[in-house]
Structure formats: C-alpha cells, structure tokens
Amino acid sequence: MEFLGLALEEARKCEPTPTAFCVGCVLTASLSGDPPVVIARGYSRELPGNTHAEANALAKARQLSSSDLRQLFPSASPTLHIDEVLAHADVYTTMEPCSVRTSGLAPCANALVTAKIRRCFIGVGEPDDFVKCEGAQRLKDAGIEVIWLNGLEKECLEVARTGHKAQ
C-alpha cells in the first residue's frame, strides 16, 4: 500500500479536466532480492501531449542514465540497462491502465506490455465514463501479473474524478 499511496500523491498533482481522469503511477524495481526502489513516478498530463501517468513514468525511467541506475542499484552490473530493470519492475497505478485512447495515442496497457514489466498493482478499475477499459485483461494476456489492491478504491476514484461533474 505504501507505493499506491505514493501514486495517489502523484495523481493529486494532475491538472483537473472534465474529460479525463487524474491518475498517478509509481514504478519500482527490485534486483537480486534487494528491497524495491522507486525508479520513476508520473501523473496524467504531466508531460506535454495529453500524456497518461503510466506512459510518463515509463518515459522518465527510460531517461535514467547508467550513472542513475548504478546509484539506484549499487550491487548490479555496471552495464545494467533500463530494459533489464523494467523486466524486474512493478507498476503501482491508481487506476487501471488504459486500453483505448480517444486521442489516438498509444494505450498505457500496450506501453507496459512493450516494457515487459513484471507486475501491475491497481487501485481501482477504470469506470466506463469515457471508454470501456480492458487494460488489466490486456496485461494478463501478455503474461503480466495483475494485482487489485483493496482498501483505497474510493479514494483513487475520488482523486481520478477531480474536476468532473458529480457522478
């Protein structure tokens, strides 16, 4: 729940809009059995171009230098590459990763599959406010373990709908 709490902090940074959700994401990784460390965070519309939380966290992770990776994982090989880290990564997201983008941009579920992340922890399923989401199923179909976290669903949904008319 600690990392989902951090993802909620990210979601609260979103600029509200009535036509999209405010979502937060935290990417963690654990190498060689060490405790997980946060490698990147992201939130909806953080980066230019109508971006989503998971895509933003992945983009930031991909910008980590070799030096950054050595600081995060001091016992790892000096040639450690971000793709190796992502293969050991867990995603904590306040809302189910999207499977459809009305903007035509690539869905976050696809980006997570392409990154070959290990597991995805989800705070709440995406309601059908805008599209029918099948992100969790897309992840499962790709062999990514999906874990629904219980206890923060109401808070995740309230933050997600910030700026929306009453549902």
Buried (B, 14 or more C-beta within 10 A) or exposed (E): EEBBBBBBBBBEBBEBBEEBBBBBBBBBBBBEEEEBBBBBBBBBBBBEEBBBBBBBBBBBBEEBEEEEBBEBBEEBEEEBEBEBBBBBBBBBBBBBBBBBBEEEBEBBBBBBBEBBBBBBBBBBBBBEEBBEBBBBEBBEEBEBEBEEBEEBBEBBBEBBBBBBEEE
